[in-house]
Amino acid sequence: MRIETDRLLLRPWQRADHEAWAAINADPEVRRYYWPSIQSRSESDAVIVACEQAVDEQGFGFVAVERQADHALIGGIGFSWTDEEIPGGRQVEIGWIFGQQYWGQGYAFEAATACLAWAPGRLPALQVIGYTSEINTPSRRLMEKLGMRRDPAELFDDITVPEGNPLRPHCCIGWNSSPTELR
């Protein structure tokens, strides 16, 4: 999976990405809506390995986001299969994570728009969803800006998050409500 935009290159992970990726995942502010919160270097490295394996096996996955101007790794974005407990069962989701210093510059929107434009005919799904904790308003806002629509009937608890934790209530947001748009 390799996608180029005016400012970004969405590409396979490289060995040089590990340090910058680990720094992103060790930032409590970046990971405040994730459970568990921050990741150790070995956990972050394991995510890259799993992402590489998914792309190799499926032809899609979560890839590195490089800023073309200076070749800095600014985050990750891509597609993955959800777990079965998501409303509607197992589906393809889009997700992203960007370093805090790259927020507010339109990078996430640019990268996500490019991913969704790449998706038709390449994903084994008729619809792409996004899901996040109910309190993650920045991601929900971005999903809505991308044209994804929230269905209040698709609220659910993320069973991997402990009961009582504010990150447990989640919502599903779908992109392309017509099942033929991703064919």
N, C-alpha and C positions, 0 to 999 in steps of 0.2 A: 504494500500500500504506500504509494508515493503521490502526494498532491502538492502542487505549487500555487501560491497566490501572489499578489503583488508584493507583500511584505514577508510572507512565511513559506517555509518548506516543511511539510508534514512528511516524515520519512521514517524508515526503520531505525531502531535504536543502534547506537554505536558505543563502543567501550568508553569513549571520552565523555559520554552523557551521564555515566553513573554518579559522579560526584555532584554535578549540578542537580540531578534528579533527587538524590538523597537530601540535598539542602532544601529543596522545595518540600519534600515530605517530612522534614524535621521541623518545619515552621508551624508552630501552634495556630497562628492566625490563618494560614493557608488551609490547614486541616481541621478547622473548628467545626465543620459540618460532617466530618468523617468519623466513623467508629471502626476500630479504635482510632484515637486521634493521631498523634505523630507516629512516624515509623523510624526504626533503626536503619542503619546503613544496610545491614543484611536483608531486612524486610524490603527495603526499597529496591535493592538489587534483584531480589526474588520476583518482584513485580515486573521488572524489565524482562527477566527470563520467561515468565509466564506470557507476557505480551508478545515476545518474539515467537514463542511456540504457537500461540493462537494464530498469528499471521501466517506462519509456515503451514499450519494444518488447515486453516479455513480460508485464507486469502484476504482476511480482514482482521482488524484488531485495534489495539491501542498503540499509537505510534508517537514518536518524538515530534515536538514542535520547535523548529529552529527559526530564529529571526534572520532573514537573509542579509540584512545590513551588516551584521557583525558576527553571524554564525553562532550566536548565543542560544543555548537550550533554554527556552522560556516556559516549557510545560509539556504536557502530553494530552492527546485527544484521540478519540476513535470509537470503535464499536465493539461490543461484547455481548455474549448471551447472558440474559438475566437468570436468576434462580427461579424455580417453579412457584415459589410463594407470591410472586408478583401477580396482581390482578390480570387475568387473561392467560396465565401460564407463561411458559418460557418464550421470551421474545428477544429481539435485538435492541439493544439500547445504545445511545450515544452518551458519552461522558467526557469530562475534561477536568484538568487541574493545571493551574498556571502559577508561577512564582508571583509573590505579592508585588514585587517591583514592576511587574508587567500588567497589573490590573488597570482598568480604566482607560486603556489605549485602543480598544476595539479588537484586540488580538483574538480573544475567545470567540467573538461573533464571526470574525473573518475565517477562522479555522473551522468552526462548526458549520458555517454556510458552505464552505468548500467540501467538507465531509458529506453533508447532506446532498450536495450536487453530484458527488461521486457515487453515492449509494445506488441509484436506480440501475437495476440489472446486475448488480454485483453482490448484493446481499441476499441470503436465503430467507428473506422475510418480506411480507407485504407491507409492513409498517415499522417504523423506528419509534421507539419511545425514549423518554428520559424519565428518570425518577430520582427523587432527592427527599431529604427530610423537609417536613412542612415549614420549618423555621429557616430554611436556606433560601431566603428571598433573592439574593444575587443570582443564584443558578435558575430559580424559577423565572425571574425577570428575563434572563437570557433565553431560556426556552420559549417564553412567550414572544420575545422579539424575533426569534427564528420562525415563528408561525406555528409553534406547537400549542396544542390546546389541552387544557386541564379538564378532566372529568371528575367532578366531586364524588361520583360513585366508585372511583378507583383509589380511594384512600385506603391505606393499609399500614400495619405495623411491621417494621423491619425486625424480624425475630432474632437477628444477630446482635441487636442492640438491647441492653438490659431494660427490663420494665421500669417505668418511671423516668428513664432518661429522656430529655427533650428531643433527642435525635431519633427516637423510635418511631413516632408517627411520620409516615411517608406519603407522597402523592406521586401518581403516574401522570405523565403528560405525553400525548401522542403527536407525532408529526405525520402529515399526509393521512387525513382521515379516510380518504378513498383508497381501498385496498389495491386498486390498479395502478396507483401512482409510482410504486417502486418496482414495477415490472419492467 
